[in-house]
Amino acid sequence: MRPGAGAAAPGITLTVRRAGSPVRSTTSVPALDRRAFLRGSGLAAFAVLGAVATTGCASAVAELRSGAAVSGDVTARRGGTVRVGLANDLVAGGILTSSNDAIITTVGLVYETLIRYPGDSLEPQPSLATSWQLAADRLSLDLRLRDDVHFHSGRRFTSADAEFALRTYADPKWTAQLRSTAATITGYDTSDPARLVLTFARPIGNIFDLLDIVPMIDRDTVAELAAGETYIGTGPFVLASRTPNSQIVFERNSNYWRPDRPYLDRVEAAVITDSSALLANVRSGRIDYTGALTYRDANNLTRLGGFSVVEEEGAEGQFYLGTNVASPALQDVRVRRAIAYAVDRERIVDEVFRGAAYPANLPWPRHSPAYDEDRNTTYTLDPDRARALLAEVGELPPIPLTYAAGSPSNETIAQIVQADLAAVGLTVELDPVENAVAVKQLIAGQFPGLWLLTHSFAQYTPATLTVSAYPFNARRNASNFTDADYLAAAEAAWPVSGEEPEALARYRAVNDQLLEHLFLIELAVVVPRLVTTSRLRGFGWTRRTEPQLADAFLA
């Protein structure tokens, strides 16, 4: 068995290094010493914004990881309400899609997963599973589960619930992105309520990605979950009430399996779709944290004092241009390459993300084993080359560029792209739509031309992106792109993981296909930024930016 039997969930115990030696430090002690949050910590299973918040543009996480000296400790306080600012509301049936900040927040507070990844590696850590053993042939996985966990309804969590959650995730009606990975599970042994044995149709390298992502939902209320009426999990907070398009209220789970957690009594999430109104609410102190501000506004707020900018390292996302290759204007790869040469990525990074991003040609963040620094500059700004490619193709009709409206970042990037393409002779017509509409078009592959969105999953095992994510899935993707060589490369990368030579070679083959066909045009890898009040301590996040507030408190 993997070590970890009886271990607490990620975030309870932090493994840190001092003078080259591992030291165990627990957040259950009253005093939270910042010196426990050094760069080498790994932070158990997700990044944590710990003891003392910063002011100024520097990331609080960067300061925590720097090992800077701190005068005095901060004592955790019980009680209080944290107020969250969201740009979107919950969408019925969307809980497994992670398609907006309301869904991500709800998953992070209400639900838990079987394992958790640390912020700085893909080494699984215990959560609702305490230990596990992957068979030598990688065709089965034996997991031991906690026996002291209950759903918010009071019913005990068992292996049968884990089976139900995984089977539900694999059901196409939920449009979950990793369902192809979940579908490789061909057998479930749940004869022991505290033990789950999974059998696989084939060896896969990303099974722990799946277990880090799938929320353990309640089988007794799945119909109500699909309707967006009831959200019951095992997490530290209970969804107590919801006023559509206005507010979601979460209350402390008094029967949570972690002793004395959470500290907070309540989390109130306000849905504020207007970015100016959201900024005003943050400035006036009516919001304690939000990830929905522009990067410029986030940086400017820190000059007022009392706020921190937090960079959610390990949860990087990517802004990209998608192309519907079935569109007459985008069928020719030379047009797609011209677009890649025409877009000024450096300007987008500087003007929109204020340095919390870096230009990209490939989807991977720098910490991914698939990241290739040389290949990542294949398409740099070269308007002359773009014009030459378009001259070879001939006259093209105007191309629509769809993006989710309401986001100043989306609007600014769309305008930059429109201007850059106009400069090389391509006419682009902006097509703003509601976020929910953009998600539906993405899933169905119904964008009329170009689209601008963000994608995730590149921060996981590389195969997860190419066999699962809507934009990249080699079998069916939002670009309507199919190619035997791309499919073969994606399938070959699925069984491997890590940084062994064979795995790296297969990732290079995937990169070759992405750059050759260019059905997706990457723009930038972006580190998500939050603005928090300096009173909020112990805030954490998962690799998908799901907030972790079991250890959070108001100083």
Summary of the structure (lengths in Angstrom):
residues: 555
radius of gyration: 22.9
end to end distance: 39.9
largest distance: 69.4
contacts: 1939
relative contact order: 0.16
helix: 30%
strand: 23%
